[in-house]
Amino acid sequence: MAPSPRPCPPPPASPTGRPAGPGRPRRDAPVAVLGECVADAFTTPAGPGALDLHVLPGGGPANTAAALARLGTPTRFLGRLSDDVFGRLFRSRLTAAGVDLGAVVEAAEPSTLAVADVDAGGGAAYSFHATGTADWQWTDAELERAARAPAACLHTGSLALVRDPGGPAVERLLAAVRPRATVSLDPNVRPLLVDPARYRARLARWCAAADVLRCSEEDLDHLLPDAGPERAADTWHTSGVRLVVVTLGARGVFASLDGHRLHVPTPPVAVVDTVGAGDAFTAGLLHGLHRAGELGGRLDGLGPDVLHDALTTGVRLSAAVCAVRGADPPRETPR
């Protein structure tokens, strides 16, 4: 083979000194988070035959984006936001957290509403009002700009990845960005809105496209019934994903990196509610990996010590969110 007439210069170094690699962003590039914003309405009795609603901005991906930005990680949100009262609430919350909204799509459809019924133990059950709302209407044309924008990592999942008509377009985006960015997924199974069989049918494709797969123990029950975290991790590694993380609530978090197992306990916390706890964990994990310079590729340099530190940040952030009402993450890493 004939030599190139001009030798290529070495790729730019990341803050850790490692090459960023051809076609990859610098590892100090933003984390892009794609998905829905949801208005979480909490109910309280207001006398016979009446309820008061206290509405907070939520939605799994939006919660993760806000928590990441509050920790100081450069964060870009990719969402379809309505101009209704809830859409304005979402913009205000994300902007105040420091999230870049330059790639947001101005949507004509209304915002998604979820009514949360919180039990005595702080657990939340939701009823969704999501038919025809803005979050699920992604097109390839709308996502084209997102595919071109530099990012160290694209994190997505939840309903935007699985609901039609936009879900298939989001899947195509994963393939477009993967050559130059780490891909992180959180299925966040919502059986009241989507049959879990649809998640199971697509999960192998998602694992082939992703570097990180994070799910809760409840998600695992829907995705691989009767499989524990270890067996699930082995199955998903076979499909292609390198890092599998399963959050176990008060029992901490399990992780498997190419078959190397870790467990990190959850710190003690007086639970107010668990809304946004998993989203906060994901933000802490990605913040730790970004800070260590491990995002931007296939996690080739990630070792158990750095992963343990990132998981610890995640469980601490999740515990802090459980100690307050709603998805309200702190502005610094809890200790």
N, C-alpha and C positions, 0 to 999 in steps of 0.2 A: 504494500500500500504506500502510495506517495505521501511524503510528509506534508503537513500543512505549511503554506508559504509564510505564515505568521504564527509564532507560538502564542497560545492563549495565556493571558496573565492569570495568576492564581486567583481563586475566588476570594471575596472579601472575608475577613475573619469575623467571627461572632465575638461578643464580649468575653466569652470563655477562651478565645484563642483558636477554636476549631474553625475549619473552613465552613462557610455557609452552604457550599455545594452549588453546582451549576443549576440555574433556574430556581433556586430557593431564595427566600427573603433572608435578610439578616435576622438573627434570632432575637434581636430587640424590636422586631416589627410587632404590630398589634396582634392581639387575639381577637378574631372575628367570631361573633356569636350570632347564629341565625335561628329565628323561631318566633314564637308568639308572645304577645302581651295579653294578659287576661286581667280583667277587673275582678278581684276577690272580694265578695260581699259577705261580711260576717253578720250573723243574725243574733238579735237579742229580743226577748219578749217586750212588747210595748202595750200591755193590757190585753183584755179579751179580744181575740180575733185580729190582732195586729202584731207586726214585727218591725223593729228598727233594723236598718242595714247600715253597717259601717264599711265603707268601700276603701280597699287599699290596692295599689297597683301590684300586679303579680304576673304569673306566667313563667314557667320554668326557665326558658332561655333568657327572658328579660331579667329574672332574678339573678341568674348567673352573671350576666353582663354587668348589672349594677354592683354586685359584690366584688367582681374582679376590679372594676374601675375604682371602687372605694379603697381597695388595697394598694392602689397605685400602678396596677398593670395597665398599659395602654390597651384600650378596648374599643372595638367598633361593633355597633349593633346593626344587623341586617334584618329588618322587619317591615311589615306592611302595616302602617299606622293610619287609622281613621282620623278624621277631623272632628269627631263627636266629643262629648264631654270626657269620656274615658280615654280617648286618644290623646287629648290634651294633658290629662293626668299622667299618662305613660311618658310623654315627652318631657314633662316637668321633672319626673322622678329620675329618668335616665340622664338628663342634662345635669341635674344637681349632683349626680354621682360622678360625673366626669366622662360619661360614655360619648363617643363620637357617633353622631346621628347623620353624618353626611351621605350615607348610602341607603337611608330609609326611603321606602316607597310611600308616596302619598296615596292612600287607598280611599276609594269611594264607598266601600262597604262599611257596615258598622263594626264596632269592637266586640270582642268576645267577653261574656260575663260568666263567672262561676260563683255560685252561692255555697259558702262553706258552713257546714254544721259541725262545730267543734265539740267533742265529747269531754267527759270529766278528766280524762287522762291527757288531753291536749291533742289527740288525733283528730284529723279533719276528713269529713266525707263531703264530696262535692256533687252538686247538680249543675250541669253546664247548659248555657244558652249560646250555641255556637253554630247554628245552621246559617250558611251563607255569609259568615263574618269575614273580616279582612284577612285574617292570618293564614288562610288555607288556599289563597287564590294565586300563588306564585306562577309566573310564566318564565320560560327560558330567557326571553328578552329582558325581563326585570332582573334576573340573576346574572346576566352577562357581565354587568359592571362589577358585581361581587367577585366573579371568577378572575377578573383582571387585577383587582386591588391587592397589593402586597399584604400578607399576613403570615405570622409565624405558625398560627394554628386556626383552623376552622372548627368551632364547636357547634353542634346542632343536635337535633333529636326531638323528642316529645311529639306533639301532635302535628307540627308543621312537616315532619318527615313522613308521616304515615297517612294523613288525611288527603284525599283527592279534592280538587284536581292538582294541587301544588306539590304533593309528595314526590311524584316521579321526577319533577323538575329539580327538586332539592337533591335527589339521588344523583342526577346527572351532574349537578354542581360538585358533589364530592369527588367524582372522577376527574373533573376539570382542575380542581385545586390540589389534588393529592400529590402530583409530581413536585410541588414546591412548598407544601405546608403539611404540618401534622394535622390529622383528622381525629376529632374526638366526638363520640356519640353517647347520648343518654336516651334510651328508648322511652322511659317514663310512661309506662303502660297505663292507659286510661280506659278500662273496660266499659265504662258507661257511655263512651263516645265511639270507640272503635273496638270491634271484635278482636280479642287477643290473637286469634288465628291469623289475622292479617300481619301482625308483628312477627309471628313465628314464620310465616311464609317469606318474609323479606329479610329476616335476621342474618342468614348466611351471606347475603349480598352486602349487608351493612358491615359485617365483620371483615369481609374481603376488602372493603373500602376504607376501613378505620384502623388507626393505631391505638386508640384508647376506647374501651367500652366500659361505661359506668352504669350500673343498675342497682336498684334497691332489692332487698330480700323479697318484698312484695312483687316487684317486677319479675324476679326470678321464678316465682310460683306460677306466673302466667307464661313466661317464655320457655321454661324447661321444667314442667311440673315433675315433682318428686326427685329432682336433681339438686344436690347441695352445691355450694359455691365451687368446690374443688372440681367436681365433675363438669359443671357448667364451664369453668375456665378452660379445662382441657378440650371440650367440644369447640369452644369459640376460638381457641388458639389454632385448632386444626383448620378452621375456616379462614384464618389469616390475621386476626387481631393480636397484637403483641402484649398489650397491657389490659387485663380484665380486673375491674374493681367492683366489689359488691358491698354496699353499705348495709350494716346489720343493726341499725338503730342503737339502742343502749349497749349492745355488745361490741360496738366498734366497727371496724372495716376490714374486709379481707381483700387482698390483692395478689395477682399472679402475673409476673413478668416473664414471659417465655417459659412458664412452668415453675419459676422460683417464687415460693409462697411467702407472704408477709401478713401479719395481723397487727393492727394498731387499735388499742382500746379507746373508748369514748370517755372523756373526762366527766366527772359528776356534774349534773346540772339540774336545777329545778325547772321542769318543763312548763312553759305557759301554753305553747302549741308547737306543732311540728311543721307548720306551713313554711315552705321554702328551705327546709333543713338540707334536703338532698342537693338542691341547687347551690346552696352555700358551700357544701362539701366539694362539689365539682369546681366551684370558683377557687377554693383554697388549694385544691390539687393542681389546677392549671396555673395558678399564681406561683406555686412552689416550683413547678417544672419550668415556667417561663423565667423566673428569677435565676434559676440554675443554668439557663442557656440550653435546655434540653428540647425546646420546641423548634420546629422548622424542618424536621425530617422524620425519619422512621424510628426515633428513640434509640438509635444505635449506640449512643454513649451512656445511656441511662443505667445506673447501677443501683443496688439495693439501698445504700445509705441515702442517696439523694431522693429516691422514691419514698423511703420511710419518712424523711423530713417533709416531703410534699403531702403525704397522707396525714401526717400529724397536723399540719396546717389545716387540712380539710376538716378533720374531726373537731378541731378546736373552733373553727369558724361555724360549723354546723351546730355545735353545742351553744355557741353564743346566740345564734338565731332562735334556737328552741327556748331560750330564756326570755324572749320578748314576743309581743304579739305581731303576727304577720312576718313577711319576709323582709326583715330590717337588719341587714348585716352591719357589723361594725366598720369603722374607717381605718382600723389597723389590725394586724394579726394578733388574735388573743394569745395570751401566755398562760 
